[in-house]
Amino acid sequence: MTGSFSDFVEWAGGTRRAALQLDLSPSRVSRLKLGRQPLPAEVAEKCEQVSRGLFKKERVLGPDDQAA
């Protein structure tokens, strides 16, 4: 497990469950997972909170998203 957003979605049990946990629509989670939208820092923070620190914000964001 690398800690990416895709890994978080898999850990959460899929797109729908991740969407419920992050308070996002499943279509938005899918677009974020596929890289069609930049991952907001707020979503990365929520991933860290929901996973109780398993997915750190910095790792979920990745180097490309942190530079943006």
DANORJO-V614308 format. One record per backbone hydrogen bond with DSSP energy under -1.0 kcal/mol. NH is the residue of the N-H (numbers start at 1). CO is the residue of the C=O. If there is no record, write none. Layout:
# DANORJO-V614308
NH_CO ; NH_CO
This chain:
# DANORJO-V614308
8_4 ; 9_5 ; 10_6 ; 11_7 ; 12_8 ; 14_9 ; 18_14 ; 19_15 ; 20_16 ; 21_17 ; 22_18 ; 24_19 ; 29_25 ; 30_26 ; 31_27 ; 32_28 ; 33_29 ; 34_30 ; 36_31 ; 44_40 ; 45_41 ; 46_42 ; 47_43 ; 48_44 ; 49_45 ; 50_46 ; 51_47 ; 52_49 ; 53_48 ; 54_51 ; 60_56 ; 61_57 ; 62_58 ; 66_62 ; 67_63
